[in-house]
Amino acid sequence: MRQPHVPRRSFEQTCAQPGFQRLEQAARLHPGLRFIESDIASPEARERLAAQVRDTLPRLTVLVNNAGIQRRVPLASETADWPARQTEIDTLLSGPVHLTQMLIDHLLTQDTPPLIVNVTSGGAYVAQPFPPLYSACKAAMHSYTMALRHALRMTACRVVEVIPPAVNTQLSGTALGHGADIDIFCDTVFAGLCDSRDEIDFGATAGDEIRTVRQGARALFDKLSERFAVPLFGAQTEALAAFRQTQALTSPQRVSSRADSPQSSSD
Ligand SMILES: NC(=O)c1ccc[n+]([C@@H]2O[C@H](COP(=O)([O-])OP(=O)(O)OC[C@H]3O[C@@H](n4cnc5c(N)ncnc54)[C@H](OP(=O)(O)O)[C@@H]3O)[C@@H](O)[C@H]2O)c1
């Protein structure tokens, strides 16, 4: 599972370049790595991306919803026209939800157990007033991730939530220069993926206060989801099959070939 690290010197060089050049350089450093440039905030671009992925990557097993932007604009200071705010919502929430929906059947047909990784934030658990819309979108992504993991629990598909604290990246602008070292953080994420953890926290998001909030909400989710049963991927009932037929939603790919393998959870 662990991928070879891009050497630190090369990583720092690539970070100074615009996205497309960084991808080109990464592909040069890792022969066999292919990339497709796409705008996750655009529904049309997402549809093209999903179609291209289905056509050119028949053995896709991993989807990482990582793209993000953060507008540090408190609500009382907001002056931007709606499109700027809509772009933030589309990048952080509509994009990953739409892409997951379009690729889930493709993932569920694979022989290797698939993996979906959603990157949220400590701001998903405690509202942050300085980037309020960002924090609200991350809270929604956390909620979606819980529901997705639940819906896939009869399949072999793992759903992992990565919950970064402040990490020293370009997200809030290079000037800030704050947050955890990115190499140390990434090592922790890959170790968590190898350990089959389904929530990977670090630093402040692994602290007692946020963990207590997370564990309490998760226990309540487990309790309530037992009470309100919903259809699950890989466990298609006759009633659901009939419903999908009428809605023209039936897809033979939706039923996992590993429907008998319950997902393991270590957290
Ligand atoms: N850094 C932190 O403190 C922190 C804390 C909590 C959570 N996170 C989350 O971690 C994830 C990664 O962020 P990061 O810290 O690595 O920030 P980053 O250095 O700014 O990277 C963000 C990435 O998202 C891509 N992106 C932005 N808008 C996009 C769009 N419309 N379509 C496609 N790609 C787009 C960017 O591509 P280009 O380079 O091509 O623009 C870039 O690769 C995000 O989801 C973020 O919310 C970060």
Ligand as a Chemical Component Dictionary entry (heavy atoms), coordinates in Angstrom:
data_LIG
# 
_chem_comp.id                   LIG 
_chem_comp.type                 NON-POLYMER 
_chem_comp.pdbx_formal_charge   0 
_chem_comp.three_letter_code    LIG 
# 
loop_
_chem_comp_atom.comp_id 
_chem_comp_atom.atom_id 
_chem_comp_atom.alt_atom_id 
_chem_comp_atom.type_symbol 
_chem_comp_atom.charge 
_chem_comp_atom.model_Cartn_x 
_chem_comp_atom.model_Cartn_y 
_chem_comp_atom.model_Cartn_z 
_chem_comp_atom.pdbx_ordinal 
LIG N1  N1  N 0  -3.550  22.345 5.219  1  
LIG C1  C1  C 0  -4.374  22.319 6.266  2  
LIG O1  O1  O 0  -4.138  22.974 7.296  3  
LIG C2  C2  C 0  -5.618  21.465 6.197  4  
LIG C3  C3  C 0  -6.349  21.268 7.393  5  
LIG C4  C4  C 0  -7.483  20.498 7.348  6  
LIG C5  C5  C 0  -7.893  19.927 6.157  7  
LIG N2  N2  N 1  -7.170  20.143 5.014  8  
LIG C6  C6  C 0  -7.667  19.547 3.772  9  
LIG O2  O2  O 0  -6.633  18.820 3.124  10 
LIG C7  C7  C 0  -6.941  18.769 1.720  11 
LIG C8  C8  C 0  -5.701  19.101 0.930  12 
LIG O3  O3  O 0  -5.396  20.489 1.136  13 
LIG P1  P1  P 0  -3.903  21.024 1.261  14 
LIG O4  O4  O 0  -3.695  21.431 2.669  15 
LIG O5  O5  O -1 -2.950  20.045 0.660  16 
LIG O6  O6  O 0  -4.021  22.359 0.414  17 
LIG P2  P2  P 0  -3.294  22.797 -0.943 18 
LIG O7  O7  O 0  -1.827  22.656 -0.809 19 
LIG O8  O8  O 0  -3.844  24.148 -1.244 20 
LIG O9  O9  O 0  -3.813  21.740 -1.997 21 
LIG C9  C9  C 0  -5.149  21.787 -2.434 22 
LIG C10 C10 C 0  -5.262  20.928 -3.665 23 
LIG O10 O10 O 0  -6.625  20.989 -4.132 24 
LIG C11 C11 C 0  -6.577  21.203 -5.524 25 
LIG N3  N3  N 0  -7.766  21.931 -5.974 26 
LIG C12 C12 C 0  -8.278  23.088 -5.491 27 
LIG N4  N4  N 0  -9.383  23.449 -6.188 28 
LIG C13 C13 C 0  -9.551  22.487 -7.135 29 
LIG C14 C14 C 0  -10.518 22.280 -8.162 30 
LIG N5  N5  N 0  -11.542 23.139 -8.359 31 
LIG N6  N6  N 0  -10.399 21.197 -8.962 32 
LIG C15 C15 C 0  -9.385  20.318 -8.783 33 
LIG N7  N7  N 0  -8.436  20.450 -7.824 34 
LIG C16 C16 C 0  -8.536  21.530 -7.011 35 
LIG C17 C17 C 0  -5.335  22.028 -5.769 36 
LIG O11 O11 O 0  -4.938  21.884 -7.117 37 
LIG P3  P3  P 0  -4.047  23.043 -7.817 38 
LIG O12 O12 O 0  -2.730  23.008 -7.139 39 
LIG O13 O13 O 0  -4.003  22.629 -9.239 40 
LIG O14 O14 O 0  -4.792  24.310 -7.567 41 
LIG C18 C18 C 0  -4.361  21.379 -4.806 42 
LIG O15 O15 O 0  -3.763  20.235 -5.384 43 
LIG C19 C19 C 0  -8.104  19.730 1.492  44 
LIG O16 O16 O 0  -9.315  19.011 1.385  45 
LIG C20 C20 C 0  -8.109  20.568 2.753  46 
LIG O17 O17 O 0  -9.380  21.112 3.043  47 
LIG C21 C21 C 0  -6.032  20.879 5.019  48 
# 
loop_
_chem_comp_bond.comp_id 
_chem_comp_bond.atom_id_1 
_chem_comp_bond.atom_id_2 
_chem_comp_bond.value_order 
_chem_comp_bond.pdbx_ordinal 
LIG N1  C1  SING 1  
LIG C1  O1  DOUB 2  
LIG C1  C2  SING 3  
LIG C2  C3  SING 4  
LIG C2  C21 DOUB 5  
LIG C3  C4  DOUB 6  
LIG C4  C5  SING 7  
LIG C5  N2  DOUB 8  
LIG N2  C6  SING 9  
LIG N2  C21 SING 10 
LIG C6  O2  SING 11 
LIG C6  C20 SING 12 
LIG O2  C7  SING 13 
LIG C7  C8  SING 14 
LIG C7  C19 SING 15 
LIG C8  O3  SING 16 
LIG O3  P1  SING 17 
LIG P1  O4  DOUB 18 
LIG P1  O5  SING 19 
LIG P1  O6  SING 20 
LIG O6  P2  SING 21 
LIG P2  O7  DOUB 22 
LIG P2  O8  SING 23 
LIG P2  O9  SING 24 
LIG O9  C9  SING 25 
LIG C9  C10 SING 26 
LIG C10 O10 SING 27 
LIG C10 C18 SING 28 
LIG O10 C11 SING 29 
LIG C11 N3  SING 30 
LIG C11 C17 SING 31 
LIG N3  C12 SING 32 
LIG N3  C16 SING 33 
LIG C12 N4  DOUB 34 
LIG N4  C13 SING 35 
LIG C13 C14 SING 36 
LIG C13 C16 DOUB 37 
LIG C14 N5  SING 38 
LIG C14 N6  DOUB 39 
LIG N6  C15 SING 40 
LIG C15 N7  DOUB 41 
LIG N7  C16 SING 42 
LIG C17 O11 SING 43 
LIG C17 C18 SING 44 
LIG O11 P3  SING 45 
LIG P3  O12 DOUB 46 
LIG P3  O13 SING 47 
LIG P3  O14 SING 48 
LIG C18 O15 SING 49 
LIG C19 O16 SING 50 
LIG C19 C20 SING 51 
LIG C20 O17 SING 52 
# 
